[in-house]
Amino acid sequence: MLERKVVEEFLDDEFEDSDWEIPKDISKSVLVETFCLFTEDDLAEWLKDNFKSFFNHGDIDWERVRDRIKHYDQSS
């Protein structure tokens, strides 16, 4: 679940940078909540797709997983 305050700040920055204004008939809180729900729906699908890819669609190659762990451990 996304942190609504963080998303609100993100949207504020994006709208400010783009010189956009929220229409008067749309409240910022409703816009933030709707954007969060939209993003969370997409995030769930993205996580499922990445899970399948990371674990080779159920044919798990643990050596490949170990290599990924090493790769990301070195990146930190």
N, C-alpha and C positions, 0 to 999 in steps of 0.2 A: 504494500500500500504506500502510495506517495504521501509525503508530508505536504499538506495543503499550504502551509505558510511558505515553504520553499518554492512551491510551484507558483504561488502568487507573486513572490519576488521575481522569479524567472519571467513570468508574463509581464510584469511591470517593466522590467529591463528590456524585454523584446519589443514591447509596444513603444517604449520611449525611444529606443534605437531606430525604430521604423517610422516613428512619428505618426502612429495610429492612435485612434481614440475608440474606446468602447462606446457603442451606441447607448443613449440614455435609457432605452427600454430594456437593457440587459444589465443586471447587477453584476458587479465584479465577483461577488461570492458565488453566484450561480455559474458564471463563466469559468471560474477556477474549478469548481466541483465537476462541471461537465467535462472540462478538459482533462481533469484527473481520471475520471471514469473512462473516458475515451482512451487515454494513454495506458491505464491499467489493463484494459481489455487487450490492447495491442501487446503490452508487456507479457501477459500470460501466454499468448501465442508465440511470442519471440522466445520465451523461456523454454517452451515445449520443443520448438524447432532446434534450439541450441542443445537441449538435453539429448535429443535424438542424434544430432551430429557428433557431440562430444563422446557419446557412448556407442557410436557406430551402429545406430538403429538396432540395438539389442545384441549385436555381435561384438561384445566388448573385447578390445585388445588392450589388456592392462599395461603392456609395454608402452603403447602409444599414450595412454593416460599418464604413466610415469614420466614420459618425455615432456608432456604438456606441463606437468607439475614442475619439473626442473626448469623449463622455459620461463614460466611465470614466477618462479621463485627467484630466478636470476634477474628478472626485470624489476623486482621490488627494491 
